[in-house]
Structure formats: structure tokens, C-alpha cells
Amino acid sequence: MPEQFHKWIQHVFGKKASGRMPTKKLWNYTIEVKEGFLLRKKKAYSLSREERGEIHKFIEEQLGKGYIS
């Protein structure tokens, strides 16, 4: 990281900073879908058992932090 940004390392990338959700901003938005839209579920790519385990672990952590619901 360029030295000019070092003063923000802890504030932005520190453990405490990464453990909370950012505050709402004016530029946050919602994705609106058209009436009648149906989501099609497809596998993007195959994962090994270990990779699936890591994904589930990550999702549980994010749910616990309240980042996703």
C-alpha cells in the first residue's frame, strides 16, 4: 500500500473496523425487479466439499455480524 494511505490502515482495515457495517450513505440503493420476475437458480461452478465448507463458514460469520440476513 502506498505510504500516503498508511494513516488509514487501522481505521479502514483493522479488525475493529472490519467487524461492523458501514453507516448508510446517500448513494446506497435498492435493486428493484420487475413484477413477475422469477429468479433462476443455477450453479455458477462446482465446488469441492472443502470449498463448500468454507463458503458455509463465511456465510455463518456474515450472518452473525448482521451483514446479511
Contacts in CASP RR format, 6 or more apart in sequence:
PFRMAT RR
TARGET T0000
AUTHOR 0000-0000-0000
METHOD contacts of the structure
MODEL  1
MPEQFHKWIQHVFGKKASGRMPTKKLWNYTIEVKEGFLLRKKKAYSLSRE
ERGEIHKFIEEQLGKGYIS
1 9 0 8 1.000
10 17 0 8 1.000
11 17 0 8 1.000
19 65 0 8 1.000
20 65 0 8 1.000
21 65 0 8 1.000
21 66 0 8 1.000
21 67 0 8 1.000
47 55 0 8 1.000
59 68 0 8 1.000
62 68 0 8 1.000
63 69 0 8 1.000
END
